[in-house]
Amino acid sequence: MHKMKTRIKAIALVLAGTFLIQELSYAAPVDSMYSHDSSYGSPLQMIAQNPTLFETPLDFADLKEIHRGTNGRLIIHIQDAHSNLSGQENLAKTLEAISEKYYAPYGRRLPVRQAGDASPLLVLSEGGEGDCTLTPIKKIASPEVWKRLGRSYLAQGKIQGEEYLNLSSNRSMKIMGVEDLNLYMESLKNYAALAGKREAILDYLKTIEVSVEKLKNKYYTKELLEYEKDRNQKSEIRNQGKSIEGLLKLAEEKNISLNEFPAIQQLINLKDKEKQIDFNLANLEQAALVEKTHSDDLIPRRASLARDDRTKKNFLFCHLQNTSE
């Protein structure tokens, strides 16, 4: 126990010193990390090698996952709400922010050093096939007309965010549809057929649900019914652990063997291992690891600029995950 306390104190002392150095280093703007050293390469090349450096436009989008590939290509997957005005507006603003930051001639914050970055912003769009870029038609009307028309079509769900940005701005873009038109139309027909039966299907599922509840009340024991009720109240992911504990306790009280359930056996083993973890020490070691990567990568500094704790933790987790691969 004495050695453990000494170890924790040592780690805390190291962290205190590194946090002080970190605070001093944050006095310089983040853009200065790229501004004067050509050895970094172009911003897009850097991000392709280390996608954790990508700055998500957090005013319009949330970062979910980061994965590092092996072919040097940068792919940004954006999930959007179809035919939703605010969702498509945020999509357009997200693409605009990416274009403004990383693509010539709008790369004001980060330097664009190589001609490769001067290529148009390529958007691969679902629901289309082939070249869907709207730039060629913009010459038949003024920018003001296209902005009004684009806004109207966006509100009606006739165009998507990338098309609205293409119509309403002079940014260099190329929109390519990624669909196989025949497969897309077949999928659309299947969806339409299913949507027409939606109410009948929902009514049928409701009937099944009511019948299942009647069977439970007839055959379940009092303890099992109470467990079911408690589980439904703890359906959130963060409470599922407590729900499983209730099931294990119920099985133990009824002397039910779990040998026939290998997945539950694995869960029990994991829970036993989890009890052996000193989470206070693990959190300190995690922070020390983050600080250790600070000298090699820029992600801790990037994470410090995140607008909320969830996004900051996501940045750090993705960085550590990619670093350890």
Secondary structure, DSSP 8 states (H G I E B T S, - for coil): -HHHHHHHHHHHHHHHHHHHHHHHHTTS-TTHHHHS-GGG--HHHHHHH-GGG----TTT---------SSS---------TT-HHHHHHHHHHHHHHHHHHSTT---SS---SGGGGS-EEEEETT-EEE---GGGGGGS-HHHHHHHHHHHHHHTSS-HHHHHHHHS---EEEEEE--HHHHHHHHHHHHHHHHTHHHHHHHHHHHHHHHHHHHHHHS-HHHHHHHHHHHHT-SGGGHHHHHHHHHHHHHHTT---TT-HHHHHHHHHHHHHTT--HHHHHHHHHHHHHHHTTT-SHHHHHTT-SSHHHHHHHHHHHHHHHH-
